[in-house]
Structures are given as C-alpha cells and as structure tokens.
Amino acid sequence: MADRAGPEDGPGRTMRIAVVVLVAASGAVETISFTALDHVFAGVMTSNLALLGMAIGRARGAGAAAALLALAGFGAGAGLVAWVTHGRTGVATHWPGRVMACLLGEAVLLAVGAGVWAAAGGAPAGVTRDVLQGGAALAMGGQAAAMVAAGRAASPTTYLTGTLAAYIVHGVGRARPDGWVPARLGALIVGAAATMGLRRAAPPWAGVLPFALVTAAALIAAGPLLRHRAAGGHRA
C-alpha cells in the first residue's frame, strides 16, 4: 500500500504505524516506572503533579522526591530535544533528521537502562532505582518533545487523555472516525500488558522491550526520510 498523506494532508500510513509503535513503547516504560520505580509515571506529568500534591498533603518526603525526580527528568529530556530540533519545521511525509537522531538517542538511553535493570535482576533499589526512574522520565520527555517537533507527521505518544477526548468530541456523528486513534490507545494497553507479563515471567528481561519498540519505530520511520532525501529533499 502506498504511503501517501491523507485527505487532510495528514501523515501517511508508515508514519502512523511508527507512532503506534512509539505509543506501545510508552506503555512499556510506564509499566516499569510505575510498578518498579517508586510508583510514579515517566511520561504522564499530569498524574505526577497530582502524586506530588498527595505526597505533600500526606507529608511523605519520599513520594514527593520521586515525583519531583520524574518531573525534572521529563523536563530535561523535553528541553534537550527542543534545543536539538530548534528551527526544524515538521512536514506530513516524514520525521526530520534531527527528530530521528533524538529517537535514536532515546533508544540508546533505554538500552543502557535495560542493562542496568538486568544487572539488578529486575528489582532495582536505592540509588539504582532513582537513576532508572530519572532516565525513564528523561527518555519520555525527549520522546514527547520529538513528536511535537515532528509536527504533522506525528501525534502524542506519551499522553493520550487529550487524544481520547478529541476522538470522542470530533468522532461523534462522523461516518468514518479516525481509526488510528483506537490503534494508539490499544497499543498503549498492549505495550503495558506485554511488559507486565515479561516482568512476571522473566524480570531481568523486561527492560529490553521499551528499547526494542523505540528502535522498531525509528526503523519504520527511516524509510520515508530516506526516500525524501533520495528525491533531493533539503533540511530534513
């Protein structure tokens, strides 16, 4: 099937698939973060702000510190990617080269995290747990900012509350609602479920799945970028 933009100049099929795979990666990271890294989220900062407020209200310093670490990591990742991709305009056909470079950097970060996770036997504690938590938030912040920088060829992959609300509001009464929104929502569930199952069956290997999914998404998205460059595209 040809990878063409949609009727409203939206992303082609290949880019949509890459987004779905990145959402699955987010589900995988969130599962590890919430179940094993101090019960905070790596990419859902709305929830972490609420968790921070609850920790303050209960006078729980450890809970507040965990939420602050996740917020700081996410902010640092988003800020770094914003600096790297500054000045690049997203198009509907592919992700810019700098966005791809940021995703590869995320994959490397997740690979290192997977190694640390495995070395800890899938049950990190103390400083190791804090380092992994900060790294997971850094990765999700970078991924979120990369999708913003990618513009029309991307969609949110780390937070889907707004996506769900928009789908309900704009989908009511439409003859053909956007089928890719349920695909993204389902991918989040699948990524989380697969990671949880892997944690139970082979705990040291659970950290590999987020790395594998981000790498797969980058490889899928590389095709349109390479075709654009082969066609003589500039500033990709």
Secondary structure, DSSP 8 states (H G I E B T S, - for coil): ------TTS---HHHHHHHHHHHHHHHHHHHHHHHHSTT--SS-HHHHHHHHHHHHHTT-HHHHHHHHHHHHHHHHHHHHHHHHTTT----SS---HHHHHHHHHHHHHHHHHHHHHHHTTT---HHHHHHHHHHHHHHHHHHHHHHHHHGGG---SS--HHHHHHHHHHHTT-SS--THHHHHHHHHHHHHHHHHHHHHH-GGGTTHHHHHHHHHHHHHHHHHHHHHHHTT----
